[in-house]
Amino acid sequence: MFDKLKKLKELKNLRDQMSKESVTVEKKGVSVVVNGQMEVEKIEAEGEADLGVVKECVNEGMKKMQKKVASFLN
């Protein structure tokens, strides 16, 4: 019983740590920020942005954050 409570506390601490993390990806005048809860926080573009570039930035940001989360778990 206490092991489960201890594990739950560890998971909550990990969630709190990850909520403070973020990654930024910049390509061709587009900047995307993804937070530790895998949410897009901000998208900025210089002038007219190509939607393909925005998509690439979001996908890359998600992958980087997934790797960051995985490194916390190891």
A tleap script that builds the chain and sets N, CA, C and O, in Angstrom:
source leaprc.protein.ff14SB
mol = sequence {
  NMET PHE ASP LYS LEU LYS LYS LEU LYS GLU
  LEU LYS ASN LEU ARG ASP GLN MET SER LYS
  GLU SER VAL THR VAL GLU LYS LYS GLY VAL
  SER VAL VAL VAL ASN GLY GLN MET GLU VAL
  GLU LYS ILE GLU ALA GLU GLY GLU ALA ASP
  LEU GLY VAL VAL LYS GLU CYS VAL ASN GLU
  GLY MET LYS LYS MET GLN LYS LYS VAL ALA
  SER PHE LEU CASN
}
set mol.1.N position { 0.825 -1.194 0.000 }
set mol.1.CA position { 0.000 0.000 0.000 }
set mol.1.C position { 0.873 1.264 0.000 }
set mol.1.O position { 0.656 2.177 -0.797 }
set mol.2.N position { 1.859 1.302 0.900 }
set mol.2.CA position { 2.716 2.482 0.990 }
set mol.2.C position { 3.598 2.631 -0.244 }
set mol.2.O position { 3.951 3.747 -0.626 }
set mol.3.N position { 3.954 1.510 -0.865 }
set mol.3.CA position { 4.742 1.583 -2.096 }
set mol.3.C position { 3.962 2.303 -3.194 }
set mol.3.O position { 4.527 3.095 -3.947 }
set mol.4.N position { 2.667 2.024 -3.279 }
set mol.4.CA position { 1.841 2.675 -4.296 }
set mol.4.C position { 1.722 4.172 -4.018 }
set mol.4.O position { 1.760 4.981 -4.945 }
set mol.5.N position { 1.579 4.535 -2.766 }
set mol.5.CA position { 1.501 5.956 -2.412 }
set mol.5.C position { 2.813 6.665 -2.709 }
set mol.5.O position { 2.827 7.806 -3.171 }
set mol.6.N position { 3.921 5.972 -2.438 }
set mol.6.CA position { 5.236 6.549 -2.722 }
set mol.6.C position { 5.410 6.754 -4.230 }
set mol.6.O position { 5.917 7.783 -4.675 }
set mol.7.N position { 4.983 5.764 -5.001 }
set mol.7.CA position { 5.086 5.846 -6.462 }
set mol.7.C position { 4.204 6.988 -6.996 }
set mol.7.O position { 4.609 7.719 -7.900 }
set mol.8.N position { 3.016 7.130 -6.437 }
set mol.8.CA position { 2.116 8.202 -6.843 }
set mol.8.C position { 2.734 9.569 -6.568 }
set mol.8.O position { 2.633 10.480 -7.390 }
set mol.9.N position { 3.368 9.706 -5.420 }
set mol.9.CA position { 4.026 10.966 -5.072 }
set mol.9.C position { 5.171 11.259 -6.051 }
set mol.9.O position { 5.352 12.401 -6.472 }
set mol.10.N position { 5.936 10.235 -6.406 }
set mol.10.CA position { 7.028 10.407 -7.357 }
set mol.10.C position { 6.498 10.857 -8.719 }
set mol.10.O position { 7.085 11.725 -9.366 }
set mol.11.N position { 5.387 10.261 -9.146 }
set mol.11.CA position { 4.800 10.635 -10.430 }
set mol.11.C position { 4.294 12.081 -10.414 }
set mol.11.O position { 4.441 12.803 -11.400 }
set mol.12.N position { 3.704 12.493 -9.308 }
set mol.12.CA position { 3.241 13.874 -9.196 }
set mol.12.C position { 4.423 14.843 -9.236 }
set mol.12.O position { 4.343 15.897 -9.866 }
set mol.13.N position { 5.515 14.485 -8.564 }
set mol.13.CA position { 6.714 15.323 -8.600 }
set mol.13.C position { 7.268 15.418 -10.016 }
set mol.13.O position { 7.684 16.490 -10.456 }
set mol.14.N position { 7.270 14.302 -10.724 }
set mol.14.CA position { 7.749 14.282 -12.107 }
set mol.14.C position { 6.866 15.164 -12.980 }
set mol.14.O position { 7.368 15.927 -13.806 }
set mol.15.N position { 5.560 15.062 -12.801 }
set mol.15.CA position { 4.632 15.899 -13.569 }
set mol.15.C position { 4.900 17.379 -13.304 }
set mol.15.O position { 4.893 18.189 -14.231 }
set mol.16.N position { 5.134 17.730 -12.045 }
set mol.16.CA position { 5.422 19.119 -11.694 }
set mol.16.C position { 6.718 19.601 -12.343 }
set mol.16.O position { 6.792 20.726 -12.837 }
set mol.17.N position { 7.734 18.745 -12.339 }
set mol.17.CA position { 9.002 19.103 -12.980 }
set mol.17.C position { 8.812 19.310 -14.476 }
set mol.17.O position { 9.320 20.277 -15.043 }
set mol.18.N position { 8.084 18.407 -15.110 }
set mol.18.CA position { 7.904 18.474 -16.554 }
set mol.18.C position { 7.050 19.671 -16.960 }
set mol.18.O position { 7.221 20.203 -18.057 }
set mol.19.N position { 6.143 20.099 -16.104 }
set mol.19.CA position { 5.313 21.252 -16.456 }
set mol.19.C position { 6.145 22.526 -16.550 }
set mol.19.O position { 5.718 23.501 -17.169 }
set mol.20.N position { 7.319 22.526 -15.946 }
set mol.20.CA position { 8.217 23.685 -15.999 }
set mol.20.C position { 9.129 23.661 -17.227 }
set mol.20.O position { 9.769 24.662 -17.549 }
set mol.21.N position { 9.186 22.525 -17.904 }
set mol.21.CA position { 10.073 22.362 -19.055 }
set mol.21.C position { 9.401 22.852 -20.334 }
set mol.21.O position { 8.175 22.874 -20.437 }
set mol.22.N position { 10.219 23.243 -21.301 }
set mol.22.CA position { 9.717 23.591 -22.630 }
set mol.22.C position { 10.849 23.457 -23.642 }
set mol.22.O position { 12.027 23.510 -23.290 }
set mol.23.N position { 10.472 23.283 -24.894 }
set mol.23.CA position { 11.443 23.269 -25.987 }
set mol.23.C position { 10.977 24.258 -27.047 }
set mol.23.O position { 9.780 24.475 -27.236 }
set mol.24.N position { 11.938 24.846 -27.727 }
set mol.24.CA position { 11.652 25.798 -28.801 }
set mol.24.C position { 12.302 25.298 -30.079 }
set mol.24.O position { 13.467 24.900 -30.084 }
set mol.25.N position { 11.537 25.322 -31.162 }
set mol.25.CA position { 12.050 24.933 -32.472 }
set mol.25.C position { 11.865 26.123 -33.406 }
set mol.25.O position { 10.787 26.714 -33.474 }
set mol.26.N position { 12.934 26.466 -34.127 }
set mol.26.CA position { 12.885 27.585 -35.064 }
set mol.26.C position { 13.359 27.126 -36.440 }
set mol.26.O position { 14.413 26.504 -36.574 }
set mol.27.N position { 12.558 27.444 -37.459 }
set mol.27.CA position { 12.913 27.132 -38.844 }
set mol.27.C position { 12.308 28.181 -39.757 }
set mol.27.O position { 11.126 28.503 -39.639 }
set mol.28.N position { 13.097 28.706 -40.652 }
set mol.28.CA position { 12.623 29.588 -41.716 }
set mol.28.C position { 11.672 30.667 -41.214 }
set mol.28.O position { 10.631 30.915 -41.823 }
set mol.29.N position { 12.029 31.311 -40.099 }
set mol.29.CA position { 11.224 32.410 -39.584 }
set mol.29.C position { 10.028 31.999 -38.744 }
set mol.29.O position { 9.233 32.849 -38.341 }
set mol.30.N position { 9.888 30.697 -38.474 }
set mol.30.CA position { 8.796 30.203 -37.643 }
set mol.30.C position { 9.384 29.680 -36.343 }
set mol.30.O position { 10.376 28.952 -36.349 }
set mol.31.N position { 8.766 30.054 -35.227 }
set mol.31.CA position { 9.210 29.609 -33.911 }
set mol.31.C position { 8.028 28.984 -33.173 }
set mol.31.O position { 6.951 29.574 -33.094 }
set mol.32.N position { 8.245 27.778 -32.634 }
set mol.32.CA position { 7.198 27.056 -31.908 }
set mol.32.C position { 7.744 26.653 -30.548 }
set mol.32.O position { 8.864 26.153 -30.446 }
set mol.33.N position { 6.944 26.874 -29.492 }
set mol.33.CA position { 7.310 26.471 -28.137 }
set mol.33.C position { 6.317 25.403 -27.676 }
set mol.33.O position { 5.103 25.603 -27.712 }
set mol.34.N position { 6.868 24.254 -27.240 }
set mol.34.CA position { 6.057 23.140 -26.730 }
set mol.34.C position { 6.426 22.940 -25.267 }
set mol.34.O position { 7.608 22.886 -24.925 }
set mol.35.N position { 5.422 22.830 -24.402 }
set mol.35.CA position { 5.701 22.647 -22.976 }
set mol.35.C position { 5.753 21.174 -22.592 }
set mol.35.O position { 5.521 20.298 -23.426 }
set mol.36.N position { 6.059 20.906 -21.331 }
set mol.36.CA position { 6.227 19.548 -20.837 }
set mol.36.C position { 4.968 18.719 -20.803 }
set mol.36.O position { 5.037 17.506 -20.606 }
set mol.37.N position { 3.814 19.342 -20.990 }
set mol.37.CA position { 2.561 18.606 -21.055 }
set mol.37.C position { 2.139 18.372 -22.500 }
set mol.37.O position { 0.981 18.058 -22.778 }
set mol.38.N position { 3.090 18.528 -23.414 }
set mol.38.CA position { 2.891 18.303 -24.844 }
set mol.38.C position { 1.832 19.228 -25.438 }
set mol.38.O position { 1.047 18.823 -26.296 }
set mol.39.N position { 1.821 20.469 -24.972 }
set mol.39.CA position { 0.916 21.481 -25.500 }
set mol.39.C position { 1.736 22.549 -26.210 }
set mol.39.O position { 2.819 22.915 -25.754 }
set mol.40.N position { 1.220 23.044 -27.319 }
set mol.40.CA position { 1.880 24.137 -28.018 }
set mol.40.C position { 1.557 25.413 -27.257 }
set mol.40.O position { 0.395 25.804 -27.148 }
set mol.41.N position { 2.590 26.059 -26.731 }
set mol.41.CA position { 2.404 27.289 -25.971 }
set mol.41.C position { 2.367 28.515 -26.866 }
set mol.41.O position { 1.588 29.441 -26.641 }
set mol.42.N position { 3.224 28.510 -27.889 }
set mol.42.CA position { 3.341 29.717 -28.704 }
set mol.42.C position { 3.814 29.365 -30.103 }
set mol.42.O position { 4.657 28.489 -30.295 }
set mol.43.N position { 3.252 30.065 -31.071 }
set mol.43.CA position { 3.716 29.983 -32.454 }
set mol.43.C position { 3.921 31.415 -32.932 }
set mol.43.O position { 3.013 32.243 -32.858 }
set mol.44.N position { 5.113 31.692 -33.418 }
set mol.44.CA position { 5.426 33.013 -33.954 }
set mol.44.C position { 5.990 32.845 -35.354 }
set mol.44.O position { 6.708 31.888 -35.643 }
set mol.45.N position { 5.655 33.787 -36.210 }
set mol.45.CA position { 6.173 33.729 -37.576 }
set mol.45.C position { 6.532 35.135 -38.040 }
set mol.45.O position { 5.842 36.108 -37.735 }
set mol.46.N position { 7.619 35.213 -38.778 }
set mol.46.CA position { 8.031 36.470 -39.395 }
set mol.46.C position { 7.344 36.556 -40.756 }
set mol.46.O position { 7.610 35.743 -41.640 }
set mol.47.N position { 6.469 37.532 -40.922 }
set mol.47.CA position { 5.753 37.672 -42.191 }
set mol.47.C position { 4.775 36.528 -42.400 }
set mol.47.O position { 4.213 35.989 -41.447 }
set mol.48.N position { 4.583 36.172 -43.649 }
set mol.48.CA position { 3.678 35.076 -43.995 }
set mol.48.C position { 4.398 33.753 -43.770 }
set mol.48.O position { 5.509 33.561 -44.263 }
set mol.49.N position { 3.777 32.846 -43.035 }
set mol.49.CA position { 4.402 31.566 -42.731 }
set mol.49.C position { 3.808 30.465 -43.588 }
set mol.49.O position { 2.598 30.414 -43.806 }
set mol.50.N position { 4.663 29.593 -44.067 }
set mol.50.CA position { 4.230 28.410 -44.797 }
set mol.50.C position { 3.700 27.402 -43.773 }
set mol.50.O position { 4.394 27.075 -42.810 }
set mol.51.N position { 2.495 26.917 -43.974 }
set mol.51.CA position { 1.898 25.979 -43.022 }
set mol.51.C position { 2.702 24.686 -42.901 }
set mol.51.O position { 2.694 24.047 -41.849 }
set mol.52.N position { 3.383 24.306 -43.951 }
set mol.52.CA position { 4.234 23.118 -43.904 }
set mol.52.C position { 5.379 23.296 -42.919 }
set mol.52.O position { 5.742 22.360 -42.206 }
set mol.53.N position { 5.950 24.500 -42.878 }
set mol.53.CA position { 7.040 24.792 -41.948 }
set mol.53.C position { 6.512 24.796 -40.514 }
set mol.53.O position { 7.176 24.298 -39.605 }
set mol.54.N position { 5.320 25.356 -40.311 }
set mol.54.CA position { 4.708 25.359 -38.977 }
set mol.54.C position { 4.493 23.922 -38.513 }
set mol.54.O position { 4.793 23.584 -37.368 }
set mol.55.N position { 3.981 23.089 -39.390 }
set mol.55.CA position { 3.740 21.677 -39.067 }
set mol.55.C position { 5.049 20.975 -38.695 }
set mol.55.O position { 5.097 20.228 -37.717 }
set mol.56.N position { 6.096 21.211 -39.463 }
set mol.56.CA position { 7.405 20.613 -39.168 }
set mol.56.C position { 7.903 21.035 -37.791 }
set mol.56.O position { 8.404 20.210 -37.027 }
set mol.57.N position { 7.765 22.317 -37.479 }
set mol.57.CA position { 8.230 22.833 -36.189 }
set mol.57.C position { 7.454 22.203 -35.037 }
set mol.57.O position { 8.043 21.808 -34.030 }
set mol.58.N position { 6.142 22.108 -35.182 }
set mol.58.CA position { 5.320 21.503 -34.125 }
set mol.58.C position { 5.707 20.040 -33.932 }
set mol.58.O position { 5.896 19.593 -32.800 }
set mol.59.N position { 5.826 19.295 -35.022 }
set mol.59.CA position { 6.190 17.875 -34.926 }
set mol.59.C position { 7.567 17.680 -34.300 }
set mol.59.O position { 7.752 16.799 -33.460 }
set mol.60.N position { 8.522 18.493 -34.704 }
set mol.60.CA position { 9.873 18.390 -34.140 }
set mol.60.C position { 9.870 18.754 -32.657 }
set mol.60.O position { 10.552 18.117 -31.854 }
set mol.61.N position { 9.097 19.781 -32.298 }
set mol.61.CA position { 8.992 20.172 -30.892 }
set mol.61.C position { 8.405 19.066 -30.037 }
set mol.61.O position { 8.870 18.828 -28.923 }
set mol.62.N position { 7.386 18.387 -30.550 }
set mol.62.CA position { 6.767 17.272 -29.821 }
set mol.62.C position { 7.771 16.132 -29.626 }
set mol.62.O position { 7.861 15.553 -28.544 }
set mol.63.N position { 8.518 15.819 -30.678 }
set mol.63.CA position { 9.508 14.742 -30.580 }
set mol.63.C position { 10.600 15.084 -29.565 }
set mol.63.O position { 11.011 14.236 -28.772 }
set mol.64.N position { 11.063 16.337 -29.599 }
set mol.64.CA position { 12.099 16.743 -28.646 }
set mol.64.C position { 11.588 16.659 -27.210 }
set mol.64.O position { 12.311 16.227 -26.313 }
set mol.65.N position { 10.342 17.072 -26.997 }
set mol.65.CA position { 9.785 17.018 -25.649 }
set mol.65.C position { 9.584 15.576 -25.203 }
set mol.65.O position { 9.794 15.267 -24.030 }
set mol.66.N position { 9.183 14.691 -26.103 }
set mol.66.CA position { 9.038 13.275 -25.757 }
set mol.66.C position { 10.379 12.694 -25.309 }
set mol.66.O position { 10.438 11.932 -24.344 }
set mol.67.N position { 11.453 13.054 -26.012 }
set mol.67.CA position { 12.783 12.582 -25.628 }
set mol.67.C position { 13.195 13.149 -24.258 }
set mol.67.O position { 13.810 12.455 -23.449 }
set mol.68.N position { 12.850 14.395 -24.021 }
set mol.68.CA position { 13.178 15.027 -22.745 }
set mol.68.C position { 12.434 14.327 -21.603 }
set mol.68.O position { 13.014 14.062 -20.550 }
set mol.69.N position { 11.160 14.031 -21.814 }
set mol.69.CA position { 10.361 13.321 -20.803 }
set mol.69.C position { 10.954 11.943 -20.551 }
set mol.69.O position { 11.072 11.513 -19.404 }
set mol.70.N position { 11.326 11.254 -21.620 }
set mol.70.CA position { 11.907 9.916 -21.487 }
set mol.70.C position { 13.206 9.962 -20.698 }
set mol.70.O position { 13.490 9.043 -19.930 }
set mol.71.N position { 14.002 11.013 -20.871 }
set mol.71.CA position { 15.258 11.116 -20.134 }
set mol.71.C position { 15.002 11.324 -18.629 }
set mol.71.O position { 15.807 10.893 -17.802 }
set mol.72.N position { 13.900 11.973 -18.277 }
set mol.72.CA position { 13.544 12.136 -16.877 }
set mol.72.C position { 13.147 10.803 -16.250 }
set mol.72.O position { 13.358 10.589 -15.057 }
set mol.73.N position { 12.573 9.911 -17.051 }
set mol.73.CA position { 12.091 8.634 -16.539 }
set mol.73.C position { 13.221 7.636 -16.319 }
set mol.73.O position { 13.073 6.687 -15.549 }
set mol.74.N position { 14.351 7.848 -16.996 }
set mol.74.CA position { 15.471 6.906 -16.847 }
set mol.74.C position { 16.362 7.252 -15.702 }
set mol.74.O position { 17.345 6.553 -15.451 }
savepdb mol mol.pdb
quit
